[in-house]
Amino acid sequence: MKRKFKKKSTPKIRRKAPYIKETGAGIEIHCPFCHPPHVLRIDMPSPCGTVLELKAVQNLFQDIECALCGGKQGTLVRIGERYKHIQDCSPGKHLYTVPPKQSRSAKLFWQLPSFLHRLVWTRIGKKVVELSNEGTVTGYAWDKV
């Protein structure tokens, strides 16, 4: 005797913008599907099964000159008014959206031997970087690695 099993259908997804409510303690994000609406949290699914998704979206560009390597091939992203490749095309060079704060200690440390740079880099996780604008050195700063 053969039994027929029903195929489980894949769940369908519905999306709707959550309700955002300002309270004295901050901002609360409420479920758009339930009445009364309850608070949604990013770190765990709610009892009704609603999951709050948070996505970062970035525009991609092509055929534009990279500020780091000067190449026009590949896919680039916009950083301020300039563009850079999404892969690391120039190791050791960075375009900062918010540059690190200049530091006198970083300027002094820059002049020390490279083995001390590696020691600080591996132990503390910070590296001294040279800040420049259009090829001109503007200062030195500590950067997290």
N, C-alpha and C positions, 0 to 999 in steps of 0.2 A: 504494500500500500504506500503510495507516494504522497508526501505532504507538500502542499504548496505554501511556500513562505512568501509573504508580501515583501516587496523591496522597500527598504526605507528610503524615503525621498530626502534629498538634501534640503536643509533648512533654507528658507528664503530670508532675506534681510530687508528690514525697513529702516530708513534713516530719517531723522527729523532733528532740527536744531533744538538744543536744550534750552530751558528757561534759565535766564541768569538773573539773580536777585541779589541786590546789595543789602547787607545787614551791618549792624554796628561792629561785628567781629571781622568783616571782610565780604568777600563775594561767594555766593553759593550757586552751584549749578544743579538744577532740578530736572527730573525725568519728564520728557514731553509726552510719554505714553500713559502715565498713571494719573488717576484722580483719587485723592489729592496727590499732587506731585511730591516726590521725596528727593532727598539730596543724592546726587551721583558722586562717586569718588573715582579717581583715576587708578588707584592701586588695587581695587577689588571690584568684581561684578556685583550689581545690586540684586536684591532678592527677586525682582521681577525679571531678571535676565538681561537687563540693559547694561551695556558696557560703554563707557565713555572713551572715545578714541581721540587722540591728539596727534595731529600730523604736521610735519614741517614740509612746506612746498617751496621749491626753488626753480626759477626760470633758467633754462639752458640756452646757450648761444653757440653759433658756429661762424666761421669765416671772419673772426674779429681778432685783432692782434693781442697776444698775451702780454701783460705788463712785465712778467718775470723773464720769459725766454724769447719773446718777440715772434714766436711762431703763430700761424693762423690755422693749423690743422687741429682736428679734434674738437672736443666739446669743452666749452668755457662757461664760467659763472661770473656774475658781476659782483665786484667788491667796491662799493662806493661808486666812483666814476670810471674805474678801470676794470679789466677783465683778467681772469687767470684760468688755467686748465683745471679740470676737476681732479686729474691725477697729478702727482708731484713731478712737475716738469723741470724744476730747478731746486734740487735738494739744498736745504739750508737757507733758502730765501722764502719770505712770507709776505703776503699782503694782509694787513690787519684791518678788520672792520673797526675795532677800537684798539689803537696801539697801546702797548704796555707803558706804564709810567716811567719816565726817565729817572735814573738813579746815579748818584755819585759813586756809591759802592760798586755798582756794575761797571762804571767807567774805569775805576782803579783795578777791579778784578780782570777786566779785559786784557790788561797788560801783563798778567801773570802767565806762566808756562801752561801749555795745553793739558799736561797731565793733571794739574789742579782743576782745570775746567771739567775734565772727565770725572774726577773724584767728587766734585760738588754735584755734577749732573746725575751720577749713579746713586749717591747717598741722599741728597735732598730733593732731587727731581726738578731742579731749576737750572736754567742755562742762561748765560749772558748773551744777549743779541745786540748787534749793531743796528741802530735805527737810521734809515737813510730816506731821502726824498729826492727823486730824479738824479740818483748817483751821488748826491752830497750827503755826507754823514751828519746827522742832526743830533745824535746822542747814543747812549747805551742804556739798556734796561734788562731786568730779569724776566725771563719767560718760563712758564711751566712746560715741562716736556711730557 
